[in-house]
Amino acid sequence: MNENKNSYKQILKATTLFGGVQVYNILLSVIKTKIVAVLIGANGLGVLGLFNSSIRLIVDVTKVGLDTSAVKELSELNSNAESCEISDFISVLNKVIWITGVLGAFLVVCFSKPLSVWTFGSDKYTIHFTWLAIAIIFNQLTKGKIAIFQGNHQLKKLAKANLMGSSLALLISLPIYFYFRMDGIVPAIIGSFVITYLVFLRYSNTKKTKTIKHSLSEIYQKSKAMFSLGLTMSFTSIVGALTLWLIQIYIRNQGGVEAVGFYSAGLVIINSYVGMVFSAMSTDYFPRLSAINRDKVAVNEVVNKQANIAVLIITPIILLFLTFDFLIIRILYTKEFLVILGLVTFGVLGTLFKAVSFSIGYVIIAKGDSRIFIKTSLFFNAILFLICALSYHYGGLKGLGIGLLLHYFIHFTVLKILTHYLYGLTLNRAFYKVFVLCVFLCFIGFLGTLVGQKYIRFLVMVLIVSISVIFTLREFNKQIDLKEIMHKFLKQNKEK
């Protein structure tokens, strides 16, 4: 029983730690997004979105999945290996990350004109892509540092670096947007990536480590295991980035760059603000799952706990968004962005299914099952593009939201069946009781948004949110005794 409580405490502690970081990052993002939306408008956000998706695509092509495979390797080394082996691995990883970063920058410079034509339909942005080669290098280097922090389970250090990096990136980018407007998009991107890397470098150098020299042949030999899984991860990341890029190009062709701006703004809310739970969980969850990936019983237990906590946390967040959706969009952006209301409403509802499939899907990666991971990635991304293209064609931005909800449901259903068949992974009865109630609360919350009278609508939604919060706290209390934790916390503060 105590072991079970400790396991839940560990998951909640990591989620709370990085949830706090995400909340802080969201506050910074709200400030940045609001100012940038006012300064460059939906058209500017469309350009920014296309640049960011292009950067992601190029980075995913050249990083060969090292940021994920390195976390898995480091997690396993920390469970079994000596400290000298870990230091050697990190030394090799740093060198490989530099090589892949420079390779990515070189490719951007070489293909800057085709990238401009493919992305924007003209060579107008050729020089912009050339300059973005700098951002590619520093983005790659930062991902390497994050992988080391995660693999070594240095979560507090990672959280501090995230906080400092986000703060300084905001301070760097806002004046650039203010003085240069649209012309400041590329300099702001570059400045943000450079300052973020320097912060992570500073935190990674808190202890002096011995420099280990390796020849190119040694680097290749020692990194082969990393590359084996990494190439699979790279392929699937490329497919994901390419899908996002193609969806944006499709929307640009159908509705113009401004429509891409609206789509990008909606995704920020769905993936960054409401989806903050996923990035908070993944920081701790993947390394922990990788360390026990050969133990079927332990994996099953961890996945059920993670899925349970994920849906309990995400449900009140979804309902809060549904309650204040109009106000949130108005605060984050400008009045012209209210057209994304349908997109984000249905997209946010889909994150409840994403919370479960997120917990399940990491099992395939943790087990290093490359063949299955590639096949599922191709399938899900093909489905995503097809659904988004059709839903946008027939339903516009609101149709896109419904399409995303459908995709999240398909993703959840297929992964559940697949992992049960391949690995014997089973979601237990206790989880389903919680999940069904959370689905019901979100459904009722959606119906509440359809109430015509705004004051009655608000009262109904506040009641549903309150019920979801009470339900979440009650479920957490069953597992970890929140009263005891609160008592200890207050006692420690009194002693101080």
C-alpha positions in Angstrom: 0.0 0.0 0.0 2.8 2.4 0.9 4.6 1.5 -2.3 1.5 2.3 -4.2 1.1 5.7 -2.5 4.8 6.5 -3.1 4.3 5.7 -6.8 1.4 8.1 -7.1 3.3 10.7 -5.1 6.2 10.5 -7.5 4.0 10.9 -10.6 2.1 13.8 -9.0 5.3 15.4 -7.7 6.8 15.4 -11.2 3.6 16.5 -12.8 3.2 19.3 -10.3 6.8 20.5 -10.7 6.6 20.7 -14.5 3.0 21.7 -14.4 4.2 24.8 -12.4 6.8 25.4 -15.0 4.2 25.1 -17.7 1.9 27.5 -16.0 4.7 30.0 -15.7 5.6 29.5 -19.4 1.9 29.9 -20.3 1.8 33.3 -18.5 4.9 34.4 -20.5 3.3 33.0 -23.6 0.1 34.8 -23.0 2.0 38.1 -22.8 4.1 37.3 -25.8 1.2 36.0 -27.9 -1.0 39.0 -27.1 1.6 41.5 -27.9 2.7 39.7 -31.1 -0.9 39.3 -32.2 -1.5 43.0 -31.8 1.8 43.9 -33.5 1.8 41.6 -36.5 -1.8 40.3 -36.7 -3.2 37.0 -38.0 -1.1 37.3 -41.2 2.1 37.7 -39.2 1.2 34.8 -36.9 0.6 32.7 -40.1 4.1 33.5 -41.3 5.5 32.8 -37.8 3.6 29.4 -37.7 5.0 28.4 -41.1 8.5 29.3 -40.1 8.2 27.3 -36.8 6.8 24.2 -38.6 9.6 24.4 -41.1 12.2 24.6 -38.3 10.6 21.6 -36.6 10.6 19.6 -39.8 14.3 20.4 -40.5 15.4 19.7 -36.9 13.5 16.4 -36.9 15.2 15.4 -40.2 18.7 16.0 -38.8 18.5 15.2 -35.1 17.8 11.5 -36.0 15.7 11.1 -32.8 18.7 11.5 -30.5 16.8 13.6 -28.0 14.4 10.7 -27.3 16.8 7.7 -27.7 19.3 9.4 -25.5 16.8 9.7 -22.7 16.0 5.9 -23.0 19.8 5.0 -23.0 20.6 7.3 -20.1 17.7 6.0 -18.0 18.8 2.4 -18.5 22.5 3.3 -17.8 21.5 5.1 -14.6 19.7 1.9 -13.4 22.7 -0.4 -14.1 25.9 1.3 -15.1 28.9 2.9 -13.4 29.2 6.7 -13.4 32.2 6.5 -15.8 30.0 4.8 -18.4 27.4 7.5 -18.0 30.0 10.3 -18.4 31.3 8.7 -21.5 27.9 8.4 -23.0 27.1 12.1 -22.3 30.4 13.1 -23.9 29.6 11.1 -27.0 26.0 12.5 -27.1 27.3 16.1 -26.9 29.6 15.6 -29.9 26.9 13.8 -31.9 24.4 16.6 -31.2 26.9 19.2 -32.5 27.5 17.2 -35.7 23.8 16.9 -36.4 23.1 20.5 -35.5 25.7 21.7 -38.0 24.4 19.3 -40.6 20.9 20.7 -40.1 22.1 24.3 -40.6 24.0 23.3 -43.7 20.9 21.7 -45.2 18.8 24.9 -44.5 21.4 27.1 -46.3 21.5 24.8 -49.3 17.8 24.4 -49.6 16.7 27.9 -48.5 15.2 28.8 -51.8 13.2 25.6 -52.3 12.0 25.8 -48.7 10.7 29.3 -49.3 8.9 28.2 -52.5 7.4 25.1 -50.9 6.3 26.9 -47.7 5.2 30.3 -49.0 4.7 29.8 -52.7 7.5 32.1 -53.7 11.3 32.7 -53.2 10.5 35.9 -51.2 11.7 34.3 -47.9 14.9 32.6 -49.2 17.2 34.9 -47.1 15.0 34.4 -44.0 15.5 30.6 -44.2 19.2 31.1 -44.7 19.4 33.0 -41.4 17.3 30.4 -39.7 20.2 28.0 -40.0 21.5 29.7 -36.8 18.2 28.8 -35.0 18.5 25.2 -36.2 21.9 24.7 -34.5 20.9 26.2 -31.2 17.5 24.4 -31.1 19.4 21.1 -31.7 21.9 21.8 -28.9 19.2 22.7 -26.5 17.3 19.4 -27.1 20.6 17.6 -26.3 20.8 19.3 -23.0 17.2 18.6 -22.2 17.7 14.9 -23.0 20.7 14.8 -20.5 18.6 16.4 -17.8 15.7 14.0 -18.4 17.9 10.9 -18.7 19.8 11.7 -15.5 16.5 12.5 -13.8 17.7 16.0 -12.9 14.2 17.4 -12.9 14.7 20.4 -10.6 17.6 21.6 -12.7 15.6 21.1 -15.9 12.7 23.1 -14.4 15.0 26.0 -13.4 16.6 26.1 -16.8 13.1 26.1 -18.4 11.9 29.0 -16.3 15.0 31.1 -16.9 15.2 30.3 -20.6 11.6 31.2 -21.2 11.9 34.4 -19.3 15.0 35.6 -21.1 13.7 34.5 -24.5 10.6 36.7 -23.9 12.8 39.7 -22.9 14.8 39.2 -26.1 12.0 38.8 -28.5 9.4 41.4 -27.5 11.5 44.5 -28.3 12.4 42.9 -31.6 8.8 42.5 -32.6 8.0 46.0 -31.3 10.6 47.8 -33.4 10.6 45.6 -36.5 7.1 44.1 -36.6 6.9 41.5 -39.5 10.6 42.0 -40.2 11.4 41.0 -36.7 10.0 37.5 -36.9 13.2 35.7 -37.9 15.6 37.7 -35.6 13.2 37.0 -32.7 13.2 33.3 -33.4 17.0 33.2 -33.6 17.4 35.3 -30.5 15.0 33.1 -28.5 16.8 29.9 -29.5 20.3 31.3 -28.8 19.4 32.6 -25.3 17.6 29.4 -24.4 20.6 27.3 -25.2 23.0 29.5 -23.3 20.7 29.2 -20.2 20.7 25.4 -20.5 24.4 25.4 -21.0 24.9 27.4 -17.9 22.8 24.9 -15.8 24.5 21.9 -17.3 27.9 23.2 -16.2 27.2 23.6 -12.5 29.7 20.8 -11.9 33.0 20.4 -13.6 33.2 17.3 -15.7 36.3 15.7 -17.2 36.5 16.2 -20.9 36.7 12.8 -22.7 38.3 12.7 -26.1 36.9 10.5 -28.9 37.9 9.8 -32.4 35.2 9.9 -35.2 35.3 6.1 -35.3 34.8 5.9 -31.5 31.9 8.3 -31.7 30.3 6.2 -34.4 30.8 2.9 -32.5 29.6 4.3 -29.1 26.5 6.0 -30.6 25.3 3.1 -32.8 22.8 2.0 -30.1 21.5 5.5 -29.9 21.2 5.8 -33.6 19.3 2.5 -33.9 16.3 3.8 -31.9 17.0 7.4 -32.8 16.6 6.7 -36.6 13.2 5.3 -35.9 12.3 8.2 -33.7 13.7 10.6 -36.3 11.6 9.0 -39.1 8.4 9.3 -37.1 9.2 12.8 -36.0 9.8 13.8 -39.6 6.5 12.3 -40.6 4.7 14.2 -37.8 6.5 17.5 -38.7 5.8 16.9 -42.4 2.1 16.3 -41.7 1.8 19.5 -39.7 3.7 21.4 -42.5 1.4 19.9 -45.2 -1.7 20.7 -43.2 -0.6 24.4 -42.9 0.3 24.5 -46.6 -3.1 23.0 -47.5 -4.9 25.6 -45.3 -2.8 28.4 -46.9 -3.8 27.2 -50.4 -7.5 27.0 -49.4 -7.8 30.0 -47.1 -4.6 32.1 -47.3 -1.8 32.8 -44.8 -4.3 34.5 -42.4 -6.2 31.2 -42.1 -2.8 29.5 -41.2 -2.4 32.1 -38.5 -5.8 31.3 -37.0 -5.0 27.5 -37.2 -1.7 28.1 -35.5 -3.3 30.2 -32.8 -5.8 27.4 -32.1 -3.1 24.8 -31.9 -1.2 26.9 -29.4 -4.3 26.8 -27.1 -4.9 23.1 -27.6 -1.3 21.8 -27.4 0.4 24.4 -25.2 -2.2 25.8 -22.8 -4.6 22.9 -22.3 -2.0 20.3 -23.3 0.5 21.6 -20.7 -0.3 18.4 -18.7 1.4 16.2 -21.4 4.7 18.0 -21.5 4.7 18.1 -17.7 4.1 14.4 -17.5 6.5 13.3 -20.3 9.5 14.8 -18.6 9.4 12.2 -15.8 7.2 9.5 -17.3 9.2 8.4 -20.3 12.5 8.0 -18.3 10.7 6.1 -15.6 8.9 3.8 -18.1 12.2 3.2 -20.0 13.9 2.0 -16.8 11.3 -0.7 -16.3 10.4 -1.5 -19.9 11.2 -5.3 -19.5 8.9 -5.8 -16.5 5.4 -6.4 -17.9 3.6 -6.1 -14.6 5.5 -2.9 -13.6 4.8 -1.3 -17.0 1.1 -2.1 -16.7 0.9 -0.6 -13.3 2.8 2.6 -14.2 0.7 3.2 -17.3 -2.6 2.8 -15.4 -1.5 5.2 -12.7 -0.2 7.7 -15.3 -3.4 7.5 -17.4 -5.5 7.9 -14.2 -3.7 11.0 -13.1 -3.7 12.4 -16.6 -7.5 12.3 -17.1 -8.1 13.6 -13.5 -5.9 16.6 -14.1 -7.0 17.4 -17.7 -10.8 17.2 -17.0 -11.1 20.4 -14.8 -8.7 22.2 -17.3 -11.0 21.3 -20.2 -14.1 22.4 -18.3 -12.4 25.7 -17.3 -11.6 26.4 -20.9 -15.2 25.7 -22.0 -16.4 28.0 -19.3 -14.2 31.0 -20.2 -13.5 30.1 -23.9 -14.6 33.5 -25.3 -12.7 35.4 -22.7 -9.5 33.3 -23.0 -9.3 33.8 -26.8 -10.0 37.5 -26.3 -7.3 37.9 -23.7 -4.7 35.8 -25.6 -5.2 37.3 -29.0 -7.5 40.0 -30.5 -11.1 40.2 -31.5 -10.4 38.9 -35.0 -9.3 35.6 -33.5 -12.7 34.7 -32.1 -13.3 32.8 -35.4 -11.2 30.0 -33.8 -13.7 29.3 -31.0 -15.2 26.2 -32.7 -11.7 24.9 -33.6 -10.4 25.1 -30.0 -13.7 23.9 -28.3 -13.7 20.6 -30.1 -9.9 20.3 -30.1 -9.8 20.8 -26.4 -12.5 18.1 -25.8 -10.3 15.7 -27.8 -7.4 16.2 -25.3 -9.3 13.9 -22.8 -8.7 11.0 -25.2 -5.2 12.2 -25.9 -4.4 12.0 -22.2 -5.0 8.2 -22.3 -3.4 7.5 -25.7 -0.4 9.6 -24.5 0.1 7.3 -21.5 -0.3 4.2 -23.6 1.8 5.2 -26.6 5.0 5.7 -24.7 5.1 2.0 -24.0 6.0 1.3 -27.6 8.9 3.8 -27.5 10.1 2.6 -24.1 10.2 -1.0 -25.4 12.2 0.2 -28.5 9.7 -1.5 -30.8 10.9 0.3 -33.9 8.8 -1.6 -36.5 5.5 -1.1 -34.7 6.3 2.6 -33.9 7.0 3.4 -37.5 3.9 1.7 -38.8 1.6 3.4 -36.2 3.2 6.8 -36.8 2.6 6.5 -40.6 -1.0 5.4 -40.0 -1.9 8.1 -37.5 -0.3 10.9 -39.5 -1.9 9.8 -42.7 -5.3 9.7 -40.9 -4.6 13.1 -39.3 -3.8 14.8 -42.7 -6.8 13.2 -44.4 -9.2 14.2 -41.5 -7.9 17.8 -41.3 -8.0 18.3 -45.1 -11.6 17.0 -45.4 -12.8 18.7 -42.2 -11.3 22.1 -43.2 -12.7 21.8 -46.8 -16.2 21.1 -45.6 -16.4 22.8 -42.2 -13.7 25.5 -42.1 -12.0 26.1 -38.8 -14.8 24.6 -36.7 -14.7 21.6 -38.9 -11.0 21.3 -38.2 -11.8 21.2 -34.5 -14.3 18.4 -35.0 -11.6 16.6 -37.1 -9.1 16.8 -34.3 -11.6 15.4 -31.8 -12.2 12.5 -34.2 -8.5 11.9 -34.7 -7.8 11.9 -30.9 -10.6 9.3 -30.4 -9.2 7.1 -33.2 -5.7 7.4 -31.8 -6.9 6.3 -28.4 -8.9 3.4 -29.7 -6.3 1.9 -32.0 -3.4 2.3 -29.5 -5.5 0.6 -26.7 -6.2 -2.4 -28.9 -2.7 -2.6 -30.3 -0.8 -2.4 -27.0 -3.1 -5.0 -25.5 -2.5 -7.4 -28.3 1.3 -6.8 -28.5 2.3 -6.3 -24.9 -0.7 -7.5 -22.8 -1.3 -3.9 -21.6 -4.7 -3.6 -19.9 -6.4 -0.6 -18.5 -8.0 -1.7 -15.2 -11.6 -1.3 -14.0 -10.6 1.4 -11.5 -9.2 3.5 -14.4 -12.3 3.0 -16.6 -14.6 4.2 -13.7 -12.7 7.4 -13.5 -12.4 7.8 -17.3 -16.1 7.3 -18.0 -17.1 9.9 -15.3 -14.6 12.3 -16.8 -16.0 11.8 -20.3 -19.5 12.3 -18.9 -18.5 15.6 -17.2 -16.8 16.9 -20.4 -19.9 16.0 -22.4 -22.2 17.8 -19.9 -19.8 20.7 -20.0 -20.1 20.9 -23.7 -23.9 20.9 -23.5 -23.6 23.6 -21.0 -21.8 25.9 -23.5 -24.9 25.6 -25.7 -27.2 27.4 -23.1 -28.3 30.6 -24.8 -28.7 32.9 -21.7 -25.1 33.9 -20.7 -25.7 34.2 -16.9 -27.4 30.8 -16.7 -24.7 29.3 -18.9 -22.0 30.7 -16.6 -23.7 29.3 -13.4 -24.2 25.9 -15.0 -20.5 25.8 -16.1 -19.2 26.9 -12.7 -21.3 24.1 -11.1 -19.8 21.5 -13.5 -16.3 22.8 -13.0 -16.7 22.6 -9.2 -18.0 19.1 -9.4 -15.0 18.1 -11.5 -12.5 19.7 -9.1 -14.1 18.0 -6.1 -14.1 14.7 -7.9 -10.4 15.0 -8.9 -9.4 16.0 -5.3 -11.4 13.1 -3.9 -9.8 10.6 -6.2 -6.3 11.9 -5.5 -7.0 11.7 -1.7 -7.9 8.0 -2.1 -4.4 7.3 -3.4 -2.0 9.7 -1.6 -3.9 11.2 1.4 -3.9 14.9 0.5 -4.7 15.9 4.1 -1.5 14.3 5.4 0.6 16.0 2.7 -1.1 19.3 3.5 -0.5 18.9 7.2 3.2 18.1 6.6 3.6 21.1 4.3 2.0 23.5 6.8 4.1 22.0 9.7 7.4 22.5 7.7 6.4 26.1 6.9 5.7 26.8 10.6 9.1 25.4 11.6 10.8 27.7 9.1 
